[in-house]
């Protein structure tokens, strides 16, 4: 028997919001802003039974994104307790997670009752998407909403942006707003900060309001923004490559990583704002933005990280990779040289991706820095 959750009992809009005169009254109210995703909550139906931890995680994700708030009860079938304890590692949204759970059995079978905990960004999402008011005593959520209202969306006309430029808009804002906190990253043990002083670096609040974050902060912030625009999105986690040993970290190491997977024009791509916010490289090169890890395929991303492929859609395309989409992905050295010689822009430093990089072929070019990810994807920063 399927179980349902009535998620329409809280305050907020539960019928069609029509825009008309309301748009004038709430001109700056993000619940009514054109270009953002607005809908009404519907009854959430639980799966009949969860047969593995992926079923559990998917149920929690859908429960949270549907705007449900009460404790969640899920019937399970022979799922190891060790998997249940690690359920949060399988979540693909960044708003809510299992804080604790109880196991039991009733006439329906074995079950778990999950007590959920929510990020401050969840309440912002709930208001803009579903119209559920942000609690007056949640000052952090209110500050995030104010930042979105007065900084990110104040002058942006999202109706004029397609998927690619919406994504780029968000990426550029987040990499400007947040600065990577090396001390917070160094404090991580078993995936958690060892001191409360760095806790905000893992959150949307730390990224946007305090301007200090680690990879989780960047990825959670973009997960919120993509979902507010109705874009397909996943909050992705895995393990980065240890360049010193040329090996991948595992679950017992402290080099866990978070990034985003996003749908652009119907295809999925990997996006890593953390690795694109390389302040030292940007400073040395005199550039404001870094796009090496903007919309890459699984093949490219897999050269430097690993992840659970059961959790996320396949990213098989490079069509909307930043350099392809902007006409700066060159298949050969001659094409690269023609571009430099004929381009009318007067940038001091060009960033161009090439498919055939090797040091000898490009030795005559004034290359300041190269980032070679795979044999057919190298981004060159070239002095004009």
Secondary structure, 3 states (H helix, E strand, C coil): CCCEECCCCCCCCCCCCCCHHHHHHCCCCHHHCCCCCCCCCCCEECCCCECCHHHHHHHHHHHHHCCCCCCEEEEECCCCHHHHHCHHHHCCCCCEEEEEEEEEEECCEEEEEEEEEECHHHHHHHHHHHCCCCCCCCHHHHHHHHHHHHHHCCCCCHHHCCHHHHHHHHHHHHHHHCEECHHHHHCEECCEECCHHHHHHHCHHHHHCCCEECHHHHHHHHHHHHHHCCCCEEEEEEEEEECCCCEECCCCCCCEEEEEEEEECCEEEEECHHHHCCHHHHHHHCCCCCCCCEEECHHHHCCCEEECCCCCCCCCCCCCCHHHHCCCEECCHHHHHHHHHHCCCCCCEEEEEECCCCCCCCCCCCEEEEEEEECCEEEEEEEC
